[in-house]
Amino acid sequence: MSAVLIRGGTVVNADRAFRADVLCQDGRIVAVAEGLSAPAGATVVDAGGQYVMPGGIDPHTHMQLPFMGTVTMDDFFTGTAAGLAGGTTSIIDFVIPDPQENILDAYKKWRGWAEKSASDYSFHVAITWWSEQVRKDMGTLVNDEGINSFKHFMAYKNAIMCDDETLVNSFKRALELGAMPTVHAENGELVYLLQKTVSEMGIKGPEGHPLSRPPMVEAEAANRAIAIADVLGVPIYVVHVSCVESAEAIARARARGQRVYGEVLAGHLVLDDSVYRHPDFATAAAHVMSPPFRPKGNSEFLWRGLQSGNLHTTATDHCTFCAAQKAAGKDDFSKIPNGCGGVEERLAVIWDEGVNTGRLTPSEFVAVTSANTAKLFNIYPQKGSVSVGADADLVVWDPAGTKTLSVKTQHSKGDFNIFEGRTVRGIPSHTLSQGELVYVQGDLRAVQGKGRYIKRPAFGPDFGAAQQRAQTQKPTAVTR
């Protein structure tokens, strides 16, 4: 494997930025210093005037997902290749067993699908039902397979929705294993009721989607999951936080000292619910995802959450369905397959709307697009850091480069781009994966099957310990 020397750039990590060259060899970063010499045969990348940052880590994608009677357009190769074109060098996808399906069997199935990945990948495993066998298999996944996070869908009644019994049992088991519970926070019972109510009002099109999933439906589930985690003393990660009410629930819990972490999607940071009122069904349906895009004002609050540190990571929920698939809900919005793309666009959109506006510093950008995910899911500094010994997953970022985002130029196999027509300033000029150049100034060199499965070790014995101790301490008597 030949060496790559990135020369003349400014290295940006989550804690600081500094001038340095970066030498990559055998898939790792072997030197970070000024004035490095290129070894014989090395490829030299001129990064003058550019930033050298850890490759993006998208903690929330759905490649090749079977869902609502169909399968997403992007498989693990096309989806990860699109990510590489946008500077994302790792994903954490989801194993989602059917109810009563053995979770180890589901995990093996997803691992097989993912062997074609172009970039490194890992998995969260969803707990969609509960039994003593599920409890045992969670231990196998953590101890043998390097899974340290379990997903819980509080929505999708009559499909993959968790009841409270499953949540409590799974959260408790996760704490025992040193694994992080994560939740899709929407009250599935309320959604089911509101879908029928909205339909009975004669609202059948995509505009009914946000009406059936108002912000309080998300906030109730977020509050409930946070309360369960608090009683049990386990940290919790809330995926795709989309509204003020849910973000406030996280901020309140954190102010009490609870370990609660929040994820935001790039789409929720820049789009609003007017997309569902577009007169063209295909365009409106293309934006149907859950939670839905929210009224104006919510996105600014999410930015404030990232700035304040109450929200921690950014993701995409990349889950691409084409117009023909979305048409399954032509006469009933509840049958529109939920999902949008964005794995290729995330870094550019967040840089343009975050760094260029002054909302984020470059180091804060690295934190919310890469380093925080690596830390929360226990793969830091192997990922998320430009440092000696780290994986050579890097993006050379041109802050002056511009691009107009479009379905016509995207690498995803989806037939719609929710950021269509948005011109961004700040784009990747080069992406390195495992120390090899996989994207060079518009030339995508992704290789099917090159990606590696990344094990994520369990957290140590202190995982959740302080929180758990606080819950079990004898209360002090109050005197008046």
Secondary structure, 3 states (H helix, E strand, C coil): CCCEEEECCEEECCCCEEECEEEEECCEEEEEECCCCCCCCCEEEECCCCEEEECEEECCECCCCEECCEECCCCHHHHHHHHHHCCEEEEEEEECCCCCCCHHHHHHHHHHHHCCCCCEEEEEEECCCCCHHHHHHHHHHHHHHCCCEEEEECCCCCCCCCCHHHHHHHHHHHHHHCCEEEEECCCHHHHHHHHHHHHHCCCCCCCHHHHCCCHHHHHHHHHHHHHHHHHHCCCEEECCCCCHHHHHHHHHHHHCCCCEEEEEEHHHHHCCHHHHHCCCHHHHHHCCCCCCCCCCCHHHHHHHHHHHCCCCEEECCECCCCHHHHHHHCCCHHHCCCCECCCCCHHHHHHHHHHCCCCCCHHHHHHHHHHHHHHHCCCCCCCCCCCCCCECCEEEEEEEEEEECCCCCCCCCCCCCCCCCCEEEEEEEEEEECCEEEEECCEECCCCCCCCECCCCCCCCCCCHHHHHHHHCCCCCCCC
